[in-house]
Amino acid sequence: MHRRRVLRPPLALTALAAPAVLLAGCGQDAVRATPFEQSESPACQAVAELWPATVGDLAGRITAVQSTGVAAWGDPPIVARCGKTPPGPTEDPCIDVDGVDWVATELDDGTMFTTYGRSPAVEVLVPEVYDSAPMWLPAFGDAVETIPQTLGECSSVFD
């Protein structure tokens, strides 16, 4: 399998330099993240209504953004954002987790999982301190499945 390594500073620093995810807290408990443009769309509102209370054994965190399309769990936080432009064809691994297809992109500081075949897409950033296996993704199934998978499915053939 081909895994893309993106040369980036740690997630917390990336957000300070560009409009990406900010994992440093605003105050002691809040997690900041930049919402996607479509984060307040009706599809993302439906997703947000079903964000899980916990992800694995990680409790939900307060977010310091005015968007229900962004949620976080744990410390350091796993961050989920709805409203991403769906990925096109990719060489990154695409996996089915309980009927939801996810593209796994390895970053220098963790793994980015993005739903495949759904518009808008949902992105889940898992910091490297956690196991990057898709074990975190079943928690998002009910929320993600509110967006129909109309743009294709993962291929079952990988090189």
C-alpha positions as a printed NumPy array, in Angstrom:
array([[  0.   ,   0.   ,   0.   ],
       [  1.124,   3.501,  -0.72 ],
       [  1.057,   5.836,   2.231],
       [  1.692,   9.493,   1.681],
       [  3.832,  11.246,   4.265],
       [  2.977,  14.909,   4.351],
       [  5.745,  17.051,   5.717],
       [  3.993,  19.257,   8.221],
       [  4.712,  20.553,  11.675],
       [  2.77 ,  18.891,  14.496],
       [ -0.998,  19.356,  14.274],
       [ -0.974,  21.991,  17.008],
       [  1.572,  24.071,  15.093],
       [ -0.052,  23.572,  11.705],
       [ -3.145,  25.385,  12.827],
       [ -1.182,  28.352,  14.077],
       [  0.443,  28.812,  10.707],
       [ -2.466,  28.064,   8.351],
       [ -6.234,  27.63 ,   8.383],
       [ -6.07 ,  23.988,   9.385],
       [ -6.829,  22.327,  12.684],
       [ -5.77 ,  24.036,  15.889],
       [ -5.424,  21.551,  18.669],
       [ -4.172,  23.929,  21.324],
       [ -6.905,  24.915,  23.72 ],
       [ -8.478,  28.316,  24.08 ],
       [ -8.614,  28.431,  27.812],
       [ -7.903,  25.215,  29.612],
       [-10.433,  22.827,  28.112],
       [-11.509,  24.163,  24.717],
       [-10.214,  22.759,  21.434],
       [ -9.972,  25.078,  18.449],
       [-10.422,  23.889,  14.91 ],
       [-11.149,  25.707,  11.687],
       [-14.513,  24.588,  10.327],
       [-14.868,  23.697,   6.669],
       [-16.959,  26.052,   4.532],
       [-19.849,  23.541,   4.412],
       [-19.758,  22.773,   8.144],
       [-23.133,  24.436,   8.735],
       [-24.849,  22.773,   5.762],
       [-27.999,  20.725,   6.438],
       [-25.97 ,  17.525,   5.845],
       [-23.384,  18.523,   8.452],
       [-26.084,  19.581,  10.894],
       [-27.499,  16.049,  10.635],
       [-24.01 ,  14.633,  11.246],
       [-23.473,  16.945,  14.233],
       [-26.682,  15.767,  15.87 ],
       [-25.162,  12.277,  15.994],
       [-21.561,  13.048,  17.013],
       [-20.671,  10.326,  19.544],
       [-20.481,  11.14 ,  23.253],
       [-17.241,   9.149,  23.435],
       [-14.713,   7.865,  20.92 ],
       [-13.314,   4.646,  22.334],
       [-12.748,   5.572,  25.96 ],
       [-12.12 ,   9.252,  25.137],
       [-14.636,  11.763,  26.48 ],
       [-15.958,  14.641,  24.426],
       [-14.217,  18.004,  24.635],
       [-15.529,  21.53 ,  24.39 ],
       [-14.655,  23.209,  21.091],
       [-13.885,  26.92 ,  20.854],
       [-15.481,  27.391,  17.455],
       [-18.959,  28.526,  16.502],
       [-19.69 ,  25.415,  14.455],
       [-21.508,  22.247,  15.374],
       [-19.749,  20.645,  12.398],
       [-16.587,  20.374,  14.531],
       [-16.18 ,  18.087,  17.536],
       [-13.306,  16.718,  19.631],
       [-12.554,  13.916,  22.099],
       [ -9.613,  13.127,  24.398],
       [ -6.339,  14.841,  25.234],
       [ -4.635,  15.341,  22.883],
       [ -7.892,  15.585,  20.979],
       [ -9.152,  13.476,  18.143],
       [-10.885,  16.095,  15.991],
       [-13.766,  15.49 ,  13.589],
       [-14.926,  18.058,  11.052],
       [-17.819,  17.797,   8.631],
       [-17.98 ,  19.736,   5.374],
       [-14.781,  18.712,   3.639],
       [-14.679,  18.474,  -0.149],
       [-14.904,  14.765,  -0.96 ],
       [-11.625,  13.152,  -2.001],
       [-11.226,  11.998,  -5.567],
       [ -9.263,   8.981,  -6.718],
       [ -6.242,   8.413,  -4.511],
       [ -3.427,   5.978,  -3.913],
       [ -3.941,   6.267,  -0.16 ],
       [ -5.545,   3.191,   1.403],
       [ -9.331,   3.159,   1.369],
       [-10.968,   0.933,   3.958],
       [-14.506,  -0.099,   4.816],
       [-15.31 ,   0.202,   8.519],
       [-18.779,  -1.095,   9.335],
       [-20.14 ,  -0.022,   5.955],
       [-18.461,   3.392,   5.843],
       [-15.56 ,   3.911,   3.442],
       [-12.596,   5.933,   4.73 ],
       [ -9.405,   7.107,   3.038],
       [ -6.459,   6.901,   5.458],
       [ -3.737,   9.486,   4.92 ],
       [ -0.674,   9.145,   7.096],
       [  0.66 ,  12.476,   8.323],
       [  3.903,  13.102,  10.17 ],
       [  1.952,  13.768,  13.346],
       [ -0.935,  11.328,  13.053],
       [ -3.48 ,   9.954,  10.619],
       [ -6.226,  11.737,   8.731],
       [ -9.279,   9.627,   7.914],
       [-11.691,  11.099,   5.343],
       [-14.988,   9.557,   4.308],
       [-15.061,   8.385,   0.71 ],
       [-18.076,   8.595,  -1.598],
       [-20.032,  11.081,   0.532],
       [-20.593,  14.797,  -0.038],
       [-19.774,  16.619,   2.055],
       [-17.036,  14.458,   3.517],
       [-16.196,  14.02 ,   7.197],
       [-12.563,  14.204,   8.325],
       [-11.24 ,  12.629,  11.526],
       [ -7.728,  13.572,  12.671],
       [ -6.094,  11.082,  15.019],
       [ -2.874,  12.306,  16.694],
       [  0.108,   9.955,  16.556],
       [ -0.031,   9.305,  20.316],
       [ -3.042,   7.078,  19.629],
       [ -3.014,   3.883,  17.623],
       [ -3.658,   5.009,  14.055],
       [ -5.618,   1.853,  13.267],
       [ -9.206,   2.475,  12.225],
       [-10.36 ,   1.363,  15.686],
       [-11.568,   4.934,  16.34 ],
       [-13.855,   5.09 ,  13.308],
       [-16.845,   2.906,  14.332],
       [-17.873,   5.648,  16.774],
       [-18.576,   7.925,  13.794],
       [-20.658,   5.43 ,  11.786],
       [-24.145,   6.6  ,  12.768],
       [-23.252,  10.257,  12.197],
       [-21.524,   9.692,   8.849],
       [-24.26 ,   7.432,   7.509],
       [-26.673,  10.388,   7.535],
       [-24.829,  11.48 ,   4.363],
       [-25.674,   9.09 ,   1.509],
       [-22.771,   7.365,  -0.224],
       [-23.513,   8.46 ,  -3.794],
       [-20.021,   9.162,  -5.149],
       [-18.658,   5.621,  -5.322],
       [-17.076,   3.097,  -3.018],
       [-13.593,   1.989,  -2.084],
       [-11.943,  -0.325,  -4.539],
       [-11.255,  -3.776,  -3.153],
       [ -7.98 ,  -3.986,  -5.08 ],
       [ -4.835,  -2.384,  -3.66 ],
       [ -1.339,  -2.478,  -5.097]])
